[in-house]
Every structure is written in structure tokens, then in C-alpha cells.
């Protein structure tokens, strides 16, 4: 269900310049944007009995249009507008700039990756759904559902009643404040007009499943669904709770990721991390025995809980800041 969003470029390849890092950021934004679509692209209420039923029908919507995605966190906000086409199991963004689906990702870095297999997502029992209600959106009949995590409203999703397409999605943090907002600016139930010129003739690099990882099998309610081996002994682990996701890249210590100069130092449980807010979610970088890059759409309170259960940064205080200045100046 969320398998498409776990396909990423190796973050070390061709990422030494700001422009290349922005290209990488766009690819992962695209992948996470697809996650938003998968979360939201469910069928009308009459066709599903519960939240898991909605999510299991998520990949069948067909539509085209423009979508804006905004992330707001700790005084930072990032936004971007995408032209999207969703057909079957594939999301095409900006006329073929990125194509996510069937285990492949094309993108602006040149070339792409193929993941030949992945596990099905299992929805965490911490989520429940309130009774769906009929609403109007963009002049169309729609269905609005509210996803609860205990007493907390975690997300609201507005779905086109005729096509099951996502018209709007809101995600909330642990305080109940808006964290991410995604909405269609214009919508067409027929994706055909948007398909002209979409496609790619890129070559693909295969990422094979791997059982080897020092990362935990579970972290704060997220299950490590799959682990993949990458170049130079790198590892890519994909975690999900069935609604949100994150990927962790294990990279050689001292890996240089140019363009992260916009990242700020944040402290979690006495440890320092580098955090970058992107339109779709969050990037976090730190070093322990190896270097780690976490990219995901999970809410801030979930992220802090996850980081506490992952390998901790080595050293305290200003070590990350000193390291960062040494690498990037």
C-alpha cells in the first residue's frame, strides 16, 4: 500500500552541490507526496467498513490536477505546488519529472532505482476512524473522514465521492496543531489530458532486499517492514505504521551531503540532530557509529519518540554543530 513511497535515490550520489541536493529533496518530496495520496486516495464510505478498508482501496483512484503541499513546524513552513497524475499504481509528478510506482522511481538526478519486492503495510491499532460525513470540495461531492490516535485528532482526509481521489489531507502534531496540509488546487477525474509527455527512458539501479541491519525491528510503534542493501555497504530501512512512514539511510561515517546548510540544530532527549523541514515532511541527520539520514512524513511527536529508540548521536553538546561546520564550513 505504501510501498511506492519507499523507493529513493541513494542520498550520497551526486549530492555535493546545493542544486543537486535540491533535486534529491524533490525526489523524496515526490515519494512522500505519493504517500499522502495513498493515505488519502480511498473509496467512498459506502465501500469500506473501517480505516484499513479505505487504505486498502487507496491505489485505484485515477485523476489529474495540481496539488499544494505545506509543512509547518516550530516556526518553519515549506510549501510547493505539484502537477500530479494518478493512474492505478503510479503517481507521475510535474509531467514526468518524477514517476513513482511499480517499485520504480525516476527523477531529476538522472537514472532511477528499482525495488523488486516489498512487504505489505499493516495499519497500527492505535488509529481509529470517526464516522465519515458528506461534504463538498472543489464543487464536487466528497467524503470527509477523521483519523484518531486515542483522543488526538491525527488527520482529516477529504475524498472525492466519485473517484476516491484525495482532495485534501491535514495532519496534526501531538498538541493538535496543524503539521501538514495537502490540497488539490484543481482536479480532473480524467487523467488523460495530463499524460501527454509523461514518461522516462532512464536506466535503473536495482536495490536488493537485505536482512542485515543494526536498526531495531520496531521503533515507537513503527515496524521495519523492509531493508535494502545499497552501494558501498550502505543500508536503506523502511518503517511504517500503516498511515505514516519514514526511511533511514545508514551511510559511512563522515558522508558529505551538500545542500543541507539550511538544516538547523535541534535537541531531542539531550542529543543534537540536524533537521530540515521540506514541504512533505522532515529530514534528520546525525552520526553515531555510522551516519544516519532519516526522511519521513511522520508527525513531530512521533519523530521525537522514534529518535529516542534509534542509535543515539555520539557525544553531547555542540559535537554535531562542530562536525557540521567542519564538513560544510
HUPEPE-V96904 format. One line per field, one symbol per residue. phi: phi as a letter, one per 20 degrees, with the letter a starting at -180 (. if undefined). psi: psi as a letter, one per 40 degrees, with the letter a starting at -180 (. if undefined). burial: 1 if it has 24 or more other ideal C-beta (glycine too) atoms within 12 Angstrom, else 0. A space follows every 50 residues. Layout:
# HUPEPE-V96904
phi = ???
psi = ???
burial = ???
This chain:
# HUPEPE-V96904
phi = .dgffeecfffeelcedfffffffgfffgfffgfggfffeedeggfdceb fffgffefedfcabqdcdccdcblndbcbbdceccdcldcdddlmogbcc qlmcceaffnmbccdfbbeffdffffdccfffcfcdblmcfbcdcdedcm eefebccddffedmffeacccdefenefdcccbfebbcfdfgfeegnfqb dfeddedegbeeaefffcblndeffbccecflmfccdddbdnddbbdcde cggngedfnefffdecdclnddceccedgercdccbccfceccdcadffg ffgfffffddgegfncmegfffffffedn
psi = deddeehiiheehffeidddddddddddddddddddddddgiiideeidi ddddddedeeihiiahhhhhhhhfeiihiihihihhhbehhhhffedhhh ifeihiaeehiaihheiiiiihhieehihihiihihhfeihihhihhigb ehhdiihhhhddeeihdihhhiaeeeihdihhihdihheheddeehehii fiiihhhiiiehieiidihfehhgdihihaiffihhhhiieediiiihhh iihehhgieeeeiihihhfeihihhhhiddbihhhihbdiihhhhieiid ddddddddeihiiiiabeddddddddde.
burial = 11111111111111100001111111111111111111111111100000 11011111111111111111111000010101111110111111011111 11111111100111100100101100101001001011010111111010 00111111111111111111111000001111110011101001000101 00001010100010100011111111111100011111111111111111 10001111110011110100111111111111111111011111111111 11111110011010000011001100100
